[in-house]
């Protein structure tokens, strides 16, 4: 662990730092700034020291002042400007480090920072020296070498006792097979939440290792076993583990050899499993008999949301069985049977009877009716073929579409208006950390299905879930102080919902990571992206995650589980050109996979078409200002299907709307100066619409969430 950090940097160009960012006492840029009732700002340490020296007045105006009167400055872009000040490390002389990242430099990178000799936090050795001498010391340290050898032996002992199950006699044996030890080692080194084992030529006996290490020990949530040699015997081993498993959410077995017998084993297990949400069985030689087993399972299982059966041998009999089962199933959102081989062969033989298709159409109509009874017809998509117009390669996809935190154009007209006065729906009259309070809230998202709003409670280091019409919220992530443990968050900036896996995706900015956290009854999350200065998040309809990377001035697209993202906007250094960004904050992705970014320090919103090398300015871009053609520190951004852009104009304390192609925006709420009245906002950052077009705004400076109801004549 690094020891030095205090006074280990100096400012690169102090004369260029704005005076309003400097403390009047120490004359340096603020550290932990606080404000006084008389509206003056100081470093916390400076003003506390001043008051402790028997001085009971403000050093700037001499008004009576005590430590209890001090209030933390929590406006995010002030902290952002302070964190971006460039410094030089006085230990190693590295230059152009951002002050906000300096502690990470000391803790993990600086070759001259003091570190201790330790392994697994064992501090038996008292040596302390510079990081560039650590490896030399540890090569000679007897205590370190002893601990290292002990850990190595423990790992070897664990690996040498790999459990395998004889598929006929179910006998448990010990194995030291090198190939199996390699598989076990790979799983041990994998992330706890995702185990990716595709194309590894695995056989049935390997499933015992997978079950023991991935499912039982690591309790992974996503397990990918595609393109191996797993047949019914391997499926049986997996099925035994699935029966009472409470962690696995997604299981991918596509392009294996599971067959009908293997499906029978898996279906029996899933009849009692209450956790798995996604099962991928594409191209597994499944016939109508396998479909029968799955149909029986669907009548009992009420947690599976997605079942993928593409490219199997399921004929019309199997399809009808599945359609029957879905009538009473309330959880399945997606059933895919694209490119079903048996149906394609029927097309070639021209034996698919018209009355069979008509019967199937009747089943689908019943299915549609059962979904409509859920009173959410707008969330249902049923794609099927009309009689006489059969698309044989795309016979059926039944999908209950996922709720997305997006603006629904069906509810909002281009000229829609909202009540000028907002109602506080979350947060008390003052900032705090009680369940009825917030402290500088950031990104928010509305979950229409559960009738709640999720809030990134920035200074409380937690995510709050707030049911509509309740005065208290519920902590659903973090809330254990600022830290980097997996039960902690550190200044979370944004949160979205992944409905398919029932997880929150959290921008944990203080830890420079993106975290996945189960929505319900979870005490800890899992890191899915590391070492990224994330500010905003979005997810497209293919479940690709889009993350703004502030330091690199770019937006990256990630497939959850990948080790590297793809740059889809920016990535050409910080700047004002159309192929550059400067301080990207929030992100939005439309139905065409175009990416919209609030380019904060360029005072504009950019649109990046899929595959484009540069962006298009769709709002602002005329410098910082308060005219209708300008923006001031834009944050949250949402775009409707017509291309209308909604922006949180943070520095102007308002939410504005820019029609597609417009040169000016219009104010829809706020715009009455900075304040805490019902018609005012105080540095709004995130916002979200519900399914009716009502607007929820994260009013950062007032530590509250404001609801602005849409006027009834605005709904189309």
Secondary structure, DSSP 8 states (H G I E B T S, - for coil): -----TT-EEES-GGGS-GGGB-TTT-SB-SSEEE-TTS-EEEHHHHHHHHHTT--B-TTT--B--GGG-EE---HHHHHHHHT-EEEETTT---SEEGGGHHHIIIII-TTSEEE--BTTB--S--EEEGGGHHHHHHH-HHHHHHHHHHHHHHHHHHTTEEEE-TTT--EEEE--HHHHHHHHHHHHS-SSEEE-TTS---TTHHHHIIIIIIIIS--SEEE--SS---HHHHHHHHHHHTT-SS--EEE-TTS--HHHHHHHHHHHHTT-SS--EEE--SS---HHHHHHHHHHHHH--S--EEE-TTS---HHHHHHHHHHHHH-SS--EEE-TT-HHHHHHHHHT---HHHHHHHHHHHHHHHHHHHTTT-GGGEEEE--BTTB--GGG--EEEE----SS--TTT--TT--B-SS-EEEES-SS--SSTT--SSEEEEEEETTTTEEEEEEGGGTEEEEEETT-SS-EEEEE-S-B-SSTT-BSSEEEEEEETTTTEEEEEEGGGTEEEEEESSS-S--EEEEES--EEEEEE-TT-EEEEEETTTTEEEEEETT-SS-EEEEE-S-BSSSTT-BSSEEEEEE-TT--EEEEEGGGTEEEEE-TT-SS-EEEEE-S-B-SSTT-BSSEEEEEE-TT--EEEEEGGGTEEEEE-TT-SS-EEEEE-S-BSSSTT-BSSEEEEEE-TT--EEEEEGGGTEEEEE-B-GGG--
